[in-house]
């Protein structure tokens, strides 16, 4: 009977006080000493069993908590969550008011509050402790657990005012702490504390030590995981760098091979521009030494005024440094050889251009310079050949027409076709070298010849309109030199032997233009009026009459009028309307009407002294012919 009562109490996990109930009831019922002794023995046995059962339950809970912590470590996903779970379990298993963890900060040389559970003080949660201070400092120094029944009164460790104030604000009394060790090194301390004088026993300290060991493993795993992640990121970054460099090397090799092929086959700046844009992307503009567009790839469009100024300044910097210079989305490389500036490469791309790709642009600038020099050398050599051939033609040295034609074919000139001869005079003596170079290039492109002879540049160009050719060369060469260029013309010539005479006429035309104050103009004998008639080699009277009086002569022929006769009498009377009317036996108004008609046919300014002189000369020649 007594055993059954105590078994029921054990089954429902009764408190120790309730185990006194059967004894109290037996005494009240008047039980004898033997019965009471039996009940006392049964009670003591039951309480012993109850203690064993609670110890086993507690051990089971501890093992479960440790198992859960080990599971957390095995599946470590969130380092912070694992530490928070460990501190939370420590508080629950030890039935403590608060649990917390501090970690050492090797860089700052102190320790700081890492995780808390049950804390109510913000100052406590922000606490940083000097190494060796407080209860935690003692544990970290000795690497041994320590339990204090009353923290603020405990003299076994060094107290610091700000630490004691934080502990007092949290109202902590009893504290137990265990070291968190990795090998022989203490990395932190795990604590459990009560706000009353309830001491922690040895078993609780051992349990807290087990959780601290798990926490140390979690921290070390997190460190290893972070190091592994960092190593993987560094490896990935290194791999990306290797791949990028490999791609850059491949691009550089591709660009080198293609540019080498350009040099071998004699390509131009436009070919280099195409290679650069295909390898690097973007668009490329090639400028000559004066900043004018020479070639382009990828449709770069013209440079704005601000961009052009920036490119000009950057080109000087690039030439001085020998490197590519960036200005916004423009990358500029100088095309130069020593002190000789040949041009500029302007790459436009919004993408970042690596150092290796900048080397490609610089190599492209070097190849462009080489191609320009090669082309210049070829042009100069060809120019010498062209100049020597033209010198022979101007000197009349044509003993063997077939040999002369063969020499002309070597420089792609067909002397059987009509050509015009031009004599150009440059107003700026210092520009004559550039003028000769321009003339050589222009003649080579046009399929003609050029030669520099002292102050004169002579050109032999295909065509049969000498005046038009003279005006075109005067305009284009003058624009290139930014200085007036006067050009006389003659021709067309259709035989090598006629070149020398045509040259003499072209020179006379140039001299006449300068004498007439028409520097910077171009003309042949036909455009010089009566002066051209005087200096022209063929004395083209009909052409002169047509150019001066043609519209009036045609009008008289079609209408049967006498405008030519009216003009003769008008100039013969000293430009007197009344005396002209008397000679013609007509009214003055009729004379005025006829002269108005002449003005409409000949254009404004026909009575200016120069035009009037040409008209009077033409009237005399016309009368002589009729």
C-alpha positions in Angstrom: 0.0 0.0 0.0 2.8 2.5 1.0 4.8 1.7 -2.2 1.7 2.2 -4.4 1.1 5.7 -3.0 4.7 6.8 -3.6 4.7 5.2 -7.1 1.7 7.4 -7.9 3.5 10.4 -6.7 6.6 9.5 -8.9 4.3 8.9 -11.9 2.8 12.4 -11.7 6.2 14.0 -11.0 5.0 15.4 -7.6 7.1 17.9 -5.7 9.3 16.7 -2.7 6.8 18.3 -0.3 4.0 16.1 -1.5 6.0 13.0 -0.5 5.4 14.0 3.1 1.6 13.6 2.7 1.3 9.8 3.3 3.3 10.1 6.6 1.1 12.9 7.8 -2.0 11.0 7.0 -0.7 7.8 8.8 0.2 9.8 11.9 -3.3 11.3 11.9 -4.8 7.9 11.5 -2.8 6.6 14.6 -0.5 4.3 12.8 2.1 2.5 14.8 5.8 3.0 14.9 6.5 0.1 12.5 4.1 1.4 9.9 5.5 4.9 10.2 9.0 3.5 9.9 8.1 1.6 6.8 6.5 4.7 5.2 9.6 6.8 6.0 11.8 4.2 4.3 9.5 4.1 1.3 9.5 7.9 1.1 13.3 8.1 1.2 13.5 5.5 -1.5 10.9 7.3 -3.6 12.7 10.6 -3.3 16.0 8.9 -4.3 14.3 7.5 -7.4 12.8 10.9 -8.1 16.3 12.5 -7.9 17.7 9.8 -10.3 14.8 10.3 -12.7 15.2 14.1 -12.8 18.9 13.7 -13.3 18.3 11.4 -16.2 15.7 13.7 -17.7 18.1 16.6 -17.3 20.9 14.6 -18.9 18.6 13.6 -21.7 17.7 17.3 -22.3 21.4 18.2 -22.2 22.3 15.4 -24.7 19.4 16.5 -26.9 20.6 20.1 -26.8 24.2 19.0 -27.6 22.9 16.8 -30.4 20.9 19.7 -31.8 24.0 21.9 -31.6 26.0 19.3 -33.4 23.4 19.1 -36.1 23.5 22.9 -36.4 27.3 22.7 -36.9 27.0 19.8 -39.4 24.6 21.8 -41.5 26.2 25.2 -40.9 24.3 27.7 -43.0 24.2 30.8 -40.8 27.1 31.3 -38.4 25.2 33.9 -36.4 22.2 31.7 -36.0 24.2 28.8 -34.7 25.9 31.0 -32.0 22.5 32.5 -31.0 21.1 29.0 -30.7 24.0 27.9 -28.5 23.5 30.8 -26.1 19.8 30.3 -26.1 20.1 26.6 -25.2 22.7 27.4 -22.5 20.2 29.7 -20.8 17.4 27.2 -21.1 19.4 24.1 -19.9 20.9 26.0 -17.0 17.6 27.6 -16.2 19.5 30.9 -16.1 18.2 34.4 -16.2 20.7 35.4 -19.0 23.3 33.8 -21.1 25.9 35.6 -23.3 29.1 35.2 -25.2 32.2 37.4 -25.6 34.8 37.0 -28.4 38.3 38.2 -28.6 39.2 41.0 -31.1 42.8 40.4 -32.0 43.0 43.6 -34.1 41.8 45.9 -31.3 43.3 43.8 -28.5 40.1 43.5 -26.5 37.0 41.4 -26.2 33.4 42.3 -27.1 29.9 41.1 -26.5 29.0 38.8 -29.4 25.6 37.3 -28.5 23.2 37.7 -25.5 19.9 36.0 -24.6 17.8 37.5 -21.8 19.6 40.8 -21.6 17.6 44.0 -20.8 20.5 46.5 -20.8 21.6 48.2 -24.0 24.9 49.2 -22.3 25.5 45.6 -21.4 25.0 44.4 -24.9 27.4 47.0 -26.3 30.1 46.2 -23.7 33.8 45.9 -24.8 36.3 44.7 -22.2 40.0 45.0 -22.0 41.9 41.8 -22.1 42.3 40.3 -18.6 39.5 42.5 -17.0 36.5 41.1 -15.1 35.5 37.5 -14.6 35.8 36.8 -18.3 39.4 38.1 -18.3 40.2 35.6 -15.5 38.7 32.7 -17.5 40.5 33.8 -20.7 43.8 34.1 -18.9 43.6 30.8 -17.0 41.7 28.9 -19.7 39.7 27.4 -16.8 36.0 27.7 -15.9 35.0 30.0 -13.0 31.8 30.4 -11.0 31.1 33.4 -8.8 28.1 33.4 -6.4 28.2 37.2 -6.2 30.0 39.0 -9.0 30.3 42.4 -7.5 31.7 41.1 -4.2 34.1 38.6 -5.7 37.7 39.7 -5.2 39.3 36.9 -7.3 39.5 39.0 -10.5 40.1 42.6 -11.5 37.1 44.8 -11.4 36.7 47.8 -13.7 34.1 50.5 -12.9 32.4 50.5 -16.4 32.2 46.7 -16.4 30.7 46.6 -12.8 28.3 49.4 -13.8 27.1 47.4 -16.8 26.7 44.2 -14.7 24.8 46.2 -12.0 22.5 47.7 -14.7 21.7 44.2 -15.8 21.3 43.3 -12.1 23.5 40.2 -12.4 24.6 38.4 -9.2 25.7 34.8 -9.8 27.8 34.2 -12.9 29.5 31.1 -14.3 31.9 31.3 -17.3 33.8 28.7 -19.4 36.5 29.3 -22.0 35.9 28.7 -25.7 39.1 27.1 -26.9 40.6 26.2 -30.2 43.5 23.9 -29.2 45.5 25.9 -26.6 44.1 29.3 -27.7 41.1 30.9 -26.0 39.0 32.7 -28.5 36.1 33.8 -26.2 34.0 33.0 -23.1 30.5 31.6 -22.7 28.5 32.8 -19.7 25.4 32.0 -17.8 24.1 34.3 -15.0 21.3 34.7 -12.5 19.9 37.9 -11.0 19.8 36.2 -7.6 22.3 34.5 -5.4 21.6 31.1 -6.9 25.0 29.4 -7.5 25.7 27.2 -10.4 26.8 23.6 -9.6 29.6 21.7 -11.2 27.4 19.7 -13.6 26.0 23.0 -15.0 29.5 24.3 -15.5 30.4 21.1 -17.3 27.3 21.4 -19.5 28.2 25.0 -20.3 31.7 23.9 -21.2 30.3 21.4 -23.7 28.2 24.1 -25.4 31.3 26.4 -25.4 33.3 23.7 -27.2 30.5 23.5 -29.8 30.5 27.3 -30.1 34.3 27.3 -30.6 33.9 24.7 -33.4 31.1 26.8 -34.9 33.4 29.8 -34.9 36.3 27.9 -36.3 34.1 26.3 -39.0 32.8 29.8 -39.9 36.4 31.0 -40.2 37.4 28.0 -42.3 34.3 28.5 -44.5 35.1 32.2 -44.9 38.7 31.4 -45.8 37.5 28.7 -48.2 35.0 31.2 -49.7 37.6 33.9 -49.9 40.1 31.4 -51.5 37.4 30.4 -54.0 36.7 34.0 -54.8 40.4 34.8 -55.2 40.7 31.7 -57.3 37.7 32.7 -59.4 39.1 36.2 -59.7 42.5 34.9 -60.6 40.9 32.6 -63.2 39.0 35.6 -64.6 42.2 37.6 -64.8 43.9 34.7 -66.5 41.1 34.3 -69.0 41.1 38.1 -69.6 44.8 38.1 -70.1 44.6 35.1 -72.3 41.9 36.9 -74.4 44.0 40.1 -74.4 47.0 38.1 -75.6 44.9 36.4 -78.3 43.5 39.8 -79.4 47.0 41.3 -79.4 48.3 38.3 -81.4 45.4 38.6 -83.8 46.0 42.4 -84.2 49.7 41.9 -84.6 49.3 39.3 -87.4 46.8 41.4 -89.3 48.8 44.6 -88.9 51.9 42.8 -90.1 50.0 41.6 -93.1 49.0 45.2 -93.8 52.6 46.3 -93.7 53.6 43.5 -96.0 50.9 44.2 -98.6 51.1 48.0 -98.3 47.8 48.8 -96.7 46.6 52.2 -95.6 45.3 54.0 -92.5 41.8 52.9 -93.3 42.9 49.3 -93.1 44.5 49.8 -89.7 41.3 51.5 -88.5 39.2 48.5 -89.6 41.5 46.1 -87.8 41.4 48.2 -84.5 37.6 48.4 -84.5 37.2 44.7 -85.2 39.5 43.7 -82.4 38.6 46.4 -79.8 35.2 47.4 -80.9 33.9 51.0 -80.9 34.8 53.4 -83.7 38.1 54.9 -84.8 39.0 58.2 -86.5 42.4 58.7 -88.0 43.5 62.4 -88.2 46.4 63.8 -90.2 49.0 66.1 -88.8 46.7 69.1 -89.2 43.8 67.4 -87.4 41.8 66.7 -90.6 40.0 63.3 -91.0 42.2 60.9 -92.9 40.3 57.6 -92.5 37.6 56.2 -90.3 36.0 52.9 -89.2 32.7 52.2 -87.6 31.1 55.6 -88.5 32.7 57.7 -85.7 31.1 60.9 -87.0 32.9 64.3 -86.8 34.4 65.6 -83.6 32.7 68.6 -81.9 34.7 71.7 -81.2 35.3 70.8 -77.5 36.1 67.3 -78.4 38.6 68.4 -81.1 40.3 70.7 -78.6 40.5 67.9 -76.1 41.9 65.5 -78.7 44.5 68.0 -79.8 45.7 68.5 -76.2 45.6 64.8 -75.5 47.6 64.1 -78.6 50.4 66.3 -77.3 50.3 64.5 -74.0 50.2 61.0 -75.7 53.2 62.0 -77.8 55.1 63.2 -74.8 54.3 60.1 -72.7 54.5 57.6 -75.5 51.2 56.1 -74.1 47.5 56.2 -74.8 45.6 59.1 -73.2 42.0 59.0 -72.2 39.5 61.9 -72.4 36.0 60.7 -71.5 35.0 58.0 -73.9 37.8 58.9 -76.3 41.2 57.1 -76.2 43.9 59.0 -78.1 47.2 57.6 -79.4 49.8 59.8 -81.3 51.0 58.7 -84.8 54.5 60.0 -84.8 58.2 59.2 -85.4 60.5 61.1 -83.1 59.8 64.7 -83.7 57.8 64.1 -86.9 54.1 64.3 -86.1 52.1 62.3 -88.7 48.6 62.2 -87.2 46.4 60.9 -84.3 44.3 57.8 -83.7 41.0 58.5 -81.8 39.2 55.5 -80.5 35.6 56.1 -79.2 34.2 53.5 -76.9 32.1 53.6 -73.7 33.8 50.5 -72.5 36.9 50.5 -70.3 40.0 49.8 -72.4 42.5 47.6 -70.6 46.2 48.2 -70.5 46.8 45.3 -73.0 44.2 46.8 -75.4 45.8 50.2 -75.0 49.0 48.6 -76.2 47.1 47.4 -79.3 46.0 50.9 -80.0 49.5 52.2 -79.6 50.8 49.4 -81.9 48.2 50.5 -84.4 49.5 54.0 -84.2 53.0 52.7 -84.8 51.9 50.7 -87.8 50.0 53.7 -89.2 53.1 55.8 -88.9 55.1 53.1 -90.7 52.6 52.8 -93.5 52.5 56.6 -93.8 56.3 56.7 -94.0 56.3 53.9 -96.6 53.6 55.7 -98.6 55.5 59.0 -98.3 58.7 57.3 -99.4 57.0 55.7 -102.4 55.3 59.0 -103.2 58.6 60.9 -103.0 60.4 58.3 -105.1 57.5 58.3 -107.6 57.5 62.1 -107.4 61.2 62.2 -108.4 60.5 60.0 -111.4 57.5 62.1 -112.4 59.5 65.3 -111.9 62.4 64.0 -114.0 60.0 63.0 -116.7 58.3 66.4 -116.6 61.7 68.2 -116.6 62.6 66.4 -119.9 59.2 67.4 -121.4 59.6 71.0 -120.3 63.2 71.1 -121.7 62.0 69.6 -125.0 64.2 66.5 -124.6 62.0 64.0 -126.5 64.4 62.3 -129.0 62.7 58.9 -128.6 58.9 59.1 -128.3 58.5 55.4 -127.6 61.0 55.5 -124.7 59.3 58.6 -123.3 55.8 56.9 -123.5 57.2 53.8 -121.7 58.6 56.0 -118.9 55.2 57.7 -118.6 53.4 54.4 -118.4 55.6 53.4 -115.4 54.0 56.2 -113.4 50.5 55.6 -115.0 50.5 58.6 -117.3 49.2 58.4 -120.8 50.8 61.1 -122.9 48.5 60.4 -125.9 45.6 61.8 -124.0 45.0 65.6 -123.9 46.7 67.4 -121.0 46.8 70.9 -119.6 50.0 72.6 -118.3 49.8 74.7 -115.1 52.3 77.1 -113.7 51.6 77.8 -110.0 53.2 80.6 -108.0 53.0 80.5 -104.2 52.9 83.9 -102.4 54.6 82.5 -99.3 58.1 81.4 -100.0 58.3 79.3 -96.8 55.3 77.2 -98.1 56.9 76.1 -101.3 58.1 72.8 -99.9 54.5 72.0 -98.8 53.2 73.2 -102.1 55.6 70.9 -104.0 54.5 67.9 -101.8 50.8 68.8 -102.4 51.3 69.1 -106.2 53.2 65.7 -106.3 50.3 64.0 -104.4 47.7 65.7 -106.5 49.4 64.8 -109.7 49.9 61.2 -108.6 46.1 60.9 -107.8 45.1 62.6 -111.0 47.4 60.6 -113.3 49.6 63.5 -114.1 53.1 64.9 -113.5 54.6 67.7 -111.3 57.9 69.4 -110.8 59.2 72.2 -108.6 61.3 74.7 -110.6 62.6 77.5 -108.3 59.6 79.7 -107.4 57.3 77.8 -109.7 55.4 74.6 -109.4 54.6 73.0 -112.8 51.8 70.4 -113.2 50.8 68.4 -116.3 47.3 67.1 -115.7 44.8 65.2 -117.8 42.1 67.4 -119.3 41.1 69.8 -122.0 39.9 72.8 -120.0 43.0 74.7 -118.8 41.1 77.6 -117.2 39.0 75.3 -115.1 42.0 73.3 -114.0 43.9 76.5 -113.1 41.1 77.8 -110.9 40.6 74.5 -109.2 44.3 74.1 -108.4 44.5 77.7 -107.2 41.6 77.2 -104.9 42.6 73.8 -103.5 46.3 74.4 -103.1 45.6 77.9 -101.6 43.3 76.3 -99.1 45.8 73.7 -98.2 48.6 76.3 -97.6 46.3 79.0 -96.2 48.1 81.3 -98.6 47.2 82.7 -102.1 48.4 80.6 -105.0 48.3 82.0 -108.6 48.0 79.5 -111.4 48.4 80.1 -115.2 47.3 77.5 -117.6 47.8 76.5 -121.2 46.7 73.6 -123.5 45.3 71.2 -124.1 48.4 69.4 -125.5 48.3 66.1 -127.2 51.9 65.4 -128.0 55.0 65.4 -125.8 56.7 67.9 -128.0 54.0 70.5 -127.4 54.5 70.6 -123.6 57.4 73.0 -123.6 55.5 75.7 -125.6 52.4 75.2 -123.5 54.5 75.7 -120.4 55.9 79.0 -121.7 52.3 80.2 -122.3 51.2 79.0 -118.9 54.0 81.0 -117.3 53.0 84.1 -119.3 49.4 83.6 -118.0 50.6 83.4 -114.4 52.8 86.5 -114.9 49.8 88.4 -116.4 47.5 87.4 -113.5 50.1 88.8 -111.0 50.6 92.0 -113.2 46.8 92.5 -113.3 46.5 92.3 -109.5 44.7 88.9 -109.6 47.0 87.0 -107.2 45.3 83.9 -105.9 43.4 83.4 -109.1 43.7 80.9 -111.9 43.2 81.4 -115.7 44.3 80.4 -119.1 44.8 82.7 -122.1 41.1 82.5 -123.0 40.1 84.0 -119.6 42.5 86.9 -119.8 40.7 88.8 -122.6 42.9 90.9 -124.9 45.9 90.1 -122.7 45.4 86.5 -123.4 45.2 87.2 -127.1 48.5 88.9 -126.9 50.3 86.2 -124.8 48.5 83.2 -126.1 50.5 80.9 -128.3 47.7 80.2 -130.9 46.3 83.9 -131.1 42.7 82.7 -131.0 41.0 85.9 -132.3 37.6 84.2 -132.9 37.7 82.9 -129.3 38.5 86.4 -128.0 35.6 88.0 -130.0 33.3 85.3 -128.7 34.3 85.8 -125.1 34.0 89.6 -125.3 31.2 90.4 -127.8 29.6 87.0 -128.4 26.1 87.8 -126.9 25.9 91.1 -128.9 27.1 89.6 -132.1 24.5 86.8 -131.7 21.7 89.3 -131.0 22.5 91.3 -134.1 22.6 88.1 -136.2 19.2 86.9 -134.9 17.4 90.2 -134.8 19.0 92.1 -137.6 19.8 94.9 -135.2 22.8 97.3 -135.2 24.0 97.0 -131.6 27.6 96.5 -132.7 27.5 99.7 -134.9 25.9 101.6 -132.0 28.8 100.5 -129.7 31.4 101.5 -132.2 29.9 105.0 -132.6 29.4 105.3 -128.8 33.0 104.6 -128.0 34.1 106.6 -131.1 32.4 109.8 -129.8 34.0 109.5 -126.4 30.9 107.8 -124.9 28.7 110.8 -125.8 25.0 109.9 -126.2 24.1 113.0 -128.2 26.9 112.8 -130.7 26.3 109.0 -131.1 22.6 109.9 -131.9 23.8 112.4 -134.5 26.1 109.9 -136.2 23.4 107.3 -136.4 20.6 109.8 -137.2 18.4 108.6 -134.3 17.0 110.0 -131.2 19.1 110.1 -128.0 16.4 107.9 -126.3 16.9 105.2 -128.9 20.7 105.2 -128.2 20.0 104.9 -124.5 17.6 101.9 -125.2 20.2 100.2 -127.4 23.0 100.6 -124.8 20.6 99.3 -122.1 20.2 96.2 -124.3 24.0 95.9 -124.6 24.3 96.1 -120.8 21.8 93.3 -120.4 23.7 91.1 -122.9 27.2 91.8 -121.6 26.4 92.1 -117.9 27.1 94.7 -115.3 30.4 96.6 -115.4 30.7 96.5 -119.2 31.7 100.2 -119.2 34.4 99.8 -116.5 37.8 100.9 -118.0 39.2 97.4 -118.2 36.1 95.9 -119.8 35.6 98.9 -122.0 39.1 98.5 -123.4 38.6 94.9 -124.2 35.3 95.7 -125.9 36.8 98.4 -128.0 39.7 96.1 -129.0 37.2 93.4 -129.9 35.2 95.9 -132.0 38.3 96.9 -133.9 39.2 93.2 -134.6 35.6 92.5 -135.7 35.7 95.4 -138.1 39.0 94.2 -139.5 37.6 90.8 -140.2 34.5 92.2 -141.9 
